[in-house]
């Protein structure tokens, strides 16, 4: 700094010329011109008139203005000598130049390095770094497919999709705003203190996204929107809806919180119903601490497809009748459990399947016992219903004749030194029909003895006892039939009349249906058809189902059915209360002691059941009623047979099956109203109207079609039920239009309602 100051002082003192040579010079004195140096006036040209003269000639004055002296020619001035450069200044300049060169070189080298690095990143390692960037930002997002619907054989919706409002919390954001206490107070005011532990646990999570699995009604949704709490918002959640409530609950099942089936056909056919999800890339950007998915536009959907529509063999009308009758049975006898199965013997199609206890798949269950499908998952000792199988086997094998008689030992037979077989009635000589009518254990054992252990075992297995029915439902029981080599003499005798082995109610119904179907066994099924998203048939029971298997000759099956009519139609029969006016019923009662898990049998616990085919001369229905440990009675005739009779009469009338005289049965509507509970919630009321008599034209009635605009799918279905119309849903969200204008329409009319997301 001192050098620079000294150089400035030198320049100020000696002039700029100092910068040339670096040596000081004396200052130049001004040059004074002499008279001899003045120009000669005689030789000068006359001067042009001055401005003063010009002004004077016009009367503006006489005095001329003095001329400005001529500037000297600089070339005539003496040249200043070159000054030498200061040594210190030259050294500084060289240093500056050297440093500039170094800095410039470093800058150039840096730019070259950056350029090279950019080239390697952009070109040489492009794929590697692009993949790394994608791993950090671009992730795979699963696009869930819409779950397929479940409908009954008449395409009445039983399981559909809807959207449900859910509360979504950002616990991190709530803590950042220090609003935990306020949010907790708000949520508890809506849901109550019983949910406090769950809500607190969700608030304490170190997460940016938590969904509360608590139900919201319209008032609660409005309250959440009005509260405007930080970290609290609403989100629409895909929701499975069962518009008929508990109707056919054990057949339908339900889905879990992730939308996957975990009971019934929802689980058994989950792969068909779930559809095929898609995976699509999405950029994740953080907004307020919450990851938001920004889907890549134009990316292919990788084959996303809606779930298949499953058409059940269930008839909602028959199902509702079965559930009404089983409710009546439960009210009268208070059993531990009960099951009713209605089967079409010609096709193996299950028209109705009901259990008690039951549940509503729209709501949480209080106990897992409610969700057990007793008709297919529970195996019990079928008891006397198996006597029909023993008789059919002996007739088919030719070891007995239909008119052959057996001595029934007057009600007690000491079969082994340690075991005696007893009958409820003391009888002597009986033919085979009478043996079935009075349900003699002793004479059934004597019929079995004509077959032997091995033959009896093989015939029981031919009727598919011990096989797991392929019925598209989960956890189906195969029952249990021990190998005949392990049977003792008394065990073999017990098996011949349905004890010492186990089977599910469905297995018993399917075996009996083989006799009703002329000796041909049809595997039971709960699914009629499966359609894909384009309404193309994926599976059809009539085409793809298992073909019928002949078990016994038609003559044998018809003979056994004729014998079984004596159970209901004769005075000695054990199933007289199963009689249906105008029809001949072929059936069999059963009263079997319950097996004790610790060995032996309970003395005071029973299974009471009745199974029958109607009409006996050409069965259209097989109905099984099974009751676990009823109170106040235990015989199949008093507990189960009346339910069979009431249900059979109603179903035959509904199906239009004429009786022996060609007329339809007319159930006592007043008695039914007094004896049966209200229709299952969501069921179509007009299906339970007293049937028209043959030859009379049914009276048509009209109803008012509501305006569905603005309703959710659940609300629209409820309104459609009230109006007695069939609703077909298109889309999801809120209703925005309908195919038929509001107003009078015929009951049972179909309306298509279009839904769009909010």
Secondary structure, DSSP 8 states (H G I E B T S, - for coil): -HHHHHHHHHHHHH-TTHHHHS------------GGGS--SSSS------HHHHHHTTTS-S-----------GGGS------B--HHHHHHHHHHHHHHHHHHHHHHHHHHHHHHHHHIIIIITHHHHHHHHHHHHEEEEEE------EE-TT--EEEEEEEEEEEEE-HHHHHHTT-HHHHHHHHHHHH-GGGHHHHHHHHTSS-S-EEE-----HHHHHHHHHH--TTEEEEEEEEEE-TTTTTTHHHH--B-TTS-B-SHHHHHTHHHHH-B-EEEEEEEEEETTEEEEEE-TT---SS-B---EEEES--HHHHHHHHHHHHHHHHHH--SEEEEEEE-TTT-BEEEEEEES---TTS--S-GGGG--HHHH-EE--GGGGHHHHHHHHHHHTSS-TT-EEE-GGGEEE-SSS-EEE-SS---EEEHHHHHHHT-HHHHHHHHHTT-HHHHHHHHHHTTTTS----S-TT----B---GGG--HHHHHHHHTT-SSBEEHHHHHHHHHHHHTTTEE---BSEEEEE-TTS-EEEEHHHHS---EE-S-HHHHHHHHHHHHHHHHSTT-TTGGG--TTS-EEEEEEEEEEE-TTSSEEEEEEEEEEEEEESTTS--EEEEEEEES-SS---HHHHTHHHHHHHHHHHHHHHT---TTS------HHHHHHHS----TT--GGGGS----TT------EEEE---TT-BHHHHHHHHHHTT-EEEEESSSEEEEESS-SEEEETT-EEEEEEE--
